[in-house]
Amino acid sequence: MKRACMAVVCLTMAVMLTVPAVWSQEKKEGDRGSTLTSEKLDNEGRALDEQIVSISKKIEDVIGRYKLMTVKDIRLLPYQISYSLGDGHIEIQRHSFERDELTRQVTRLKKKVIKIYSTGSGVSKIESEIIDRDYNGALYTTVTIMDSSPSAAGTDDVVFTHSINGKKLLDGRRLGEVKNSTAFPVRNSLKREFLVPHLEYFCQVLLSIAETHAKGIKDSDSQMYEFLKESTSY
């Protein structure tokens, strides 16, 4: 009987000593997995930052190569695009309309705007605005995005302001303050799902406008050359 009691006591003590050790090991493994996931998240964020800066530098290159800050007579534009040269900046807008099937009246306007501030040799600031105006629902939603250092490494200083019908829901929210946990990687998602495609889209539009304008000048020069060359024959 004493032996049986002693065996029970020893077994109980063994269990009590083993459980904390196992729990501690599981906790360490869990923490290690979380750390690895966080490292992956950080690495992804840095890779996205590099991609965003790379696109900004492409925009700089297009502006400098085609001398867009001095060109005032650009006319041929892609569909639903407007382009204007302002005081120290280029503004491009993309419009999209929804219409009532019966009346053909506009029921919704979606617009995205980018302002690229440049002296001609670099880009000092990029401002963007996303607008959604629902006329039937009397809803006017805007988000403005300000990048005051588009060529610098990192995107933590990009600032977002979100308004609905004039009421600000977010006012000057820095990207570096946006939640980016392993469960809710909102900051990385904003970079990947919005900033990268947004900048890439306007970079391609800007390049298309610049190349079309340059080709038009070249064609005009060639046309004059052919005319003058022909004149030498009579």
RODO-2510 file (C-alpha; in nm, 4 decimals, decimal comma):
residues 234
     n   res          X          Y          Z
     1     m     0,0000     0,0000     0,0000
     2     k     0,2815     0,2367     0,0949
     3     r     0,4575     0,1533    -0,2301
     4     a     0,1393     0,2289    -0,4264
     5     c     0,0958     0,5643    -0,2503
     6     m     0,4578     0,6517    -0,3121
     7     a     0,4188     0,5676    -0,6824
     8     v     0,1154     0,7978    -0,7097
     9     v     0,3012     1,0806    -0,5381
    10     c     0,6023     1,0386    -0,7684
    11     l     0,3797     1,0295    -1,0776
    12     t     0,1966     1,3444    -0,9669
    13     m     0,5232     1,5287    -0,9072
    14     a     0,6554     1,4168    -1,2462
    15     v     0,3423     1,5500    -1,4192
    16     m     0,3632     1,8791    -1,2294
    17     l     0,7268     1,9230    -1,3296
    18     t     0,6741     1,8153    -1,6905
    19     v     0,3682     2,0312    -1,7762
    20     p     0,5391     2,3710    -1,7124
    21     a     0,8384     2,2571    -1,9137
    22     v     0,6220     2,1515    -2,2075
    23     w     0,4128     2,4720    -2,1820
    24     s     0,7310     2,6804    -2,1701
    25     q     0,8703     2,5012    -2,4763
    26     e     0,5414     2,5490    -2,6661
    27     k     0,5389     2,9179    -2,5707
    28     k     0,8959     2,9617    -2,6946
    29     e     0,8110     2,7900    -3,0233
    30     g     0,4982     3,0082    -3,0569
    31     d     0,6966     3,3257    -2,9881
    32     r     0,9618     3,2154    -3,2354
    33     g     0,6962     3,1575    -3,5034
    34     s     0,5438     3,4984    -3,4354
    35     t     0,8870     3,6614    -3,4584
    36     l     0,9588     3,4915    -3,7879
    37     t     0,6230     3,6066    -3,9219
    38     s     0,6922     3,9617    -3,8038
    39     e     1,0319     3,9547    -3,9727
    40     k     0,8669     3,8410    -4,2954
    41     l     0,6152     4,1236    -4,2625
    42     d     0,8916     4,3798    -4,2101
    43     n     1,0885     4,2446    -4,5057
    44     e     0,7808     4,2651    -4,7256
    45     g     0,7235     4,6248    -4,6129
    46     r     1,0795     4,7232    -4,7017
    47     a     1,0524     4,5534    -5,0423
    48     l     0,7307     4,7447    -5,1123
    49     d     0,9000     5,0699    -5,0051
    50     e     1,1774     5,0055    -5,2560
    51     q     0,9200     4,9405    -5,5273
    52     i     0,7341     5,2644    -5,4489
    53     v     1,0559     5,4695    -5,4533
    54     s     1,1565     5,3026    -5,7808
    55     i     0,8296     5,4096    -5,9468
    56     s     0,8709     5,7650    -5,8151
    57     k     1,2168     5,7755    -5,9724
    58     k     1,0708     5,6526    -6,3027
    59     i     0,8289     5,9470    -6,2889
    60     e     1,1252     6,1790    -6,2269
    61     d     1,3041     6,0289    -6,5251
    62     v     1,0063     6,0780    -6,7603
    63     i     0,9644     6,4409    -6,6570
    64     g     1,3343     6,5142    -6,7016
    65     r     1,3853     6,3177    -7,0237
    66     y     1,0906     6,4751    -7,2055
    67     k     1,1293     6,8188    -7,0393
    68     l     0,7629     6,8120    -6,9382
    69     m     0,7900     7,1095    -6,7022
    70     t     0,8461     7,3334    -7,0051
    71     v     0,5928     7,1784    -7,2470
    72     k     0,2647     7,3713    -7,2495
    73     d     0,0906     7,2497    -7,5644
    74     i     0,0172     6,8824    -7,4915
    75     r    -0,3183     6,8002    -7,6508
    76     l    -0,3483     6,4319    -7,7391
    77     l    -0,4474     6,2412    -7,4271
    78     p    -0,5727     5,8918    -7,3413
    79     y    -0,9493     5,8443    -7,2984
    80     q    -1,1021     6,0089    -6,9880
    81     i    -0,7703     6,1662    -6,8933
    82     s    -0,7005     6,5348    -6,8366
    83     y    -0,3514     6,6817    -6,8170
    84     s    -0,2380     7,0288    -6,7181
    85     l     0,0870     7,2062    -6,6368
    86     g     0,0503     7,4253    -6,3300
    87     d     0,2851     7,6454    -6,1301
    88     g     0,5671     7,4032    -6,0517
    89     h     0,3583     7,0906    -6,0915
    90     i     0,1911     6,8568    -6,3393
    91     e    -0,1664     6,7483    -6,2717
    92     i    -0,3238     6,4384    -6,4247
    93     q    -0,6832     6,3321    -6,3663
    94     r    -0,8623     6,0089    -6,4518
    95     h    -1,2425     6,0264    -6,4651
    96     s    -1,4998     5,7489    -6,4589
    97     f    -1,8769     5,8016    -6,4810
    98     e    -2,1812     5,5907    -6,4060
    99     r    -2,5101     5,6859    -6,5751
   100     d    -2,8757     5,6042    -6,5282
   101     e    -2,9757     5,3543    -6,7967
   102     l    -3,2982     5,5423    -6,8803
   103     t    -3,2174     5,9106    -6,8353
   104     r    -2,8424     5,8812    -6,9122
   105     q    -2,7787     6,1298    -6,6341
   106     v    -2,4593     6,0899    -6,4370
   107     t    -2,5341     5,9143    -6,1083
   108     r    -2,1800     5,8626    -5,9884
   109     l    -1,8415     6,0197    -6,0504
   110     k    -1,5170     5,8478    -5,9640
   111     k    -1,1984     6,0418    -6,0056
   112     k    -0,8344     6,0003    -5,9140
   113     v    -0,5934     6,2903    -5,9318
   114     i    -0,2182     6,3178    -5,9011
   115     k    -0,0097     6,6339    -5,8694
   116     i     0,3605     6,5893    -5,9308
   117     y     0,5737     6,8797    -5,8061
   118     s     0,8999     6,9191    -5,9928
   119     t     1,1604     7,1720    -6,1010
   120     g     1,2306     6,9624    -6,4088
   121     s     1,5190     6,7583    -6,2725
   122     g     1,3536     6,5843    -5,9787
   123     v     1,0237     6,5308    -5,7964
   124     s     0,9908     6,7106    -5,4620
   125     k     0,6355     6,6102    -5,3697
   126     i     0,3472     6,3954    -5,4930
   127     e    -0,0115     6,4699    -5,3926
   128     s    -0,2954     6,2350    -5,4805
   129     e    -0,6693     6,2488    -5,4294
   130     i    -0,9267     5,9735    -5,4716
   131     i    -1,2838     6,0983    -5,5111
   132     d    -1,6132     5,9080    -5,5177
   133     r    -1,9292     6,1190    -5,5598
   134     d    -2,2563     5,9258    -5,5418
   135     y    -2,5273     6,1699    -5,6513
   136     n    -2,8189     5,9372    -5,5740
   137     g    -2,6899     5,8569    -5,2280
   138     a    -2,5741     6,2148    -5,1593
   139     l    -2,2390     6,0727    -5,0552
   140     y    -1,9088     6,2453    -5,1235
   141     t    -1,5993     6,0522    -5,0197
   142     t    -1,2402     6,1705    -5,0591
   143     v    -0,9011     6,0485    -4,9527
   144     t    -0,5967     6,2686    -5,0030
   145     i    -0,2456     6,1255    -4,9969
   146     m     0,0633     6,3397    -4,9494
   147     d     0,4172     6,2138    -5,0058
   148     s     0,6577     6,4956    -4,9250
   149     s     0,9714     6,2921    -5,0032
   150     p     0,8891     6,0501    -5,2874
   151     s     1,2524     5,9824    -5,3761
   152     a     1,3653     5,9102    -5,0204
   153     a     1,3824     5,5602    -4,8771
   154     g     1,0818     5,4572    -4,6684
   155     t     0,7162     5,5559    -4,6807
   156     d     0,6341     5,6104    -4,3124
   157     d     0,5904     5,9855    -4,3744
   158     v     0,3183     5,9428    -4,6399
   159     v     0,0066     6,1128    -4,4965
   160     f    -0,3587     6,0161    -4,5520
   161     t    -0,6703     6,2272    -4,4879
   162     h    -1,0102     6,0586    -4,5265
   163     s    -1,3350     6,2606    -4,5429
   164     i    -1,7014     6,1761    -4,6007
   165     n    -1,9343     6,4645    -4,6857
   166     g    -1,6752     6,7068    -4,5525
   167     k    -1,6354     6,5305    -4,2173
   168     k    -1,2820     6,4045    -4,1547
   169     l    -1,2611     6,0486    -4,0346
   170     l    -0,8814     6,0445    -4,0506
   171     d    -0,6839     6,3676    -4,0461
   172     g    -0,3153     6,3517    -4,1309
   173     r    -0,2708     5,9829    -4,0582
   174     r     0,0917     5,8861    -4,1236
   175     l     0,1457     5,5546    -4,2972
   176     g     0,3974     5,4613    -4,0290
   177     e     0,1130     5,4824    -3,7725
   178     v    -0,1190     5,2473    -3,9624
   179     k    -0,1634     4,9068    -3,7992
   180     n     0,0655     4,6401    -3,9385
   181     s     0,0437     4,3351    -3,7134
   182     t     0,0672     3,9773    -3,8323
   183     a    -0,3096     3,9496    -3,7906
   184     f    -0,3910     4,2862    -3,9534
   185     p    -0,1138     4,3892    -4,1976
   186     v    -0,3039     4,7000    -4,3093
   187     r     0,0067     4,9106    -4,3732
   188     n     0,1611     4,6568    -4,6086
   189     s    -0,1761     4,6069    -4,7781
   190     l    -0,2038     4,9820    -4,8401
   191     k     0,1377     4,9788    -5,0028
   192     r     0,0771     4,6678    -5,2116
   193     e    -0,2896     4,7150    -5,3067
   194     f    -0,2979     5,0940    -5,3466
   195     l     0,0288     5,2885    -5,3534
   196     v     0,2152     5,0607    -5,5961
   197     p    -0,0651     5,0247    -5,8568
   198     h    -0,1693     5,3905    -5,8158
   199     l     0,1787     5,5263    -5,8855
   200     e     0,2458     5,2692    -6,1576
   201     y    -0,0759     5,3655    -6,3369
   202     f     0,0056     5,7369    -6,3431
   203     c     0,3674     5,6659    -6,4349
   204     q     0,2496     5,4756    -6,7430
   205     v    -0,0044     5,7478    -6,8306
   206     l     0,2652     6,0151    -6,8006
   207     l     0,5024     5,8136    -7,0189
   208     s     0,2314     5,7570    -7,2798
   209     i     0,1493     6,1289    -7,2926
   210     a     0,5170     6,2246    -7,3186
   211     e     0,5951     5,9725    -7,5923
   212     t     0,2861     6,0667    -7,7953
   213     h     0,3787     6,4346    -7,7768
   214     a     0,7406     6,3658    -7,8733
   215     k     0,6284     6,1515    -8,1668
   216     g     0,3956     6,4310    -8,2812
   217     i     0,6854     6,6766    -8,2855
   218     k     0,9014     6,4298    -8,4752
   219     d     0,6263     6,3655    -8,7313
   220     s     0,5774     6,7403    -8,7814
   221     d     0,9512     6,7878    -8,8353
   222     s     0,9590     6,5016    -9,0822
   223     q     0,6599     6,6420    -9,2701
   224     m     0,8304     6,9813    -9,3038
   225     y     1,1533     6,8124    -9,4133
   226     e     0,9791     6,6152    -9,6874
   227     f     0,7998     6,9274    -9,8116
   228     l     1,1191     7,1317    -9,8258
   229     k     1,3161     6,8511    -9,9889
   230     e     1,0534     6,8206   -10,2603
   231     s     1,0742     7,1946   -10,3286
   232     t     1,4296     7,1559   -10,4525
   233     s     1,3072     6,9619   -10,7555
   234     y     1,1278     7,2557   -10,9199
***
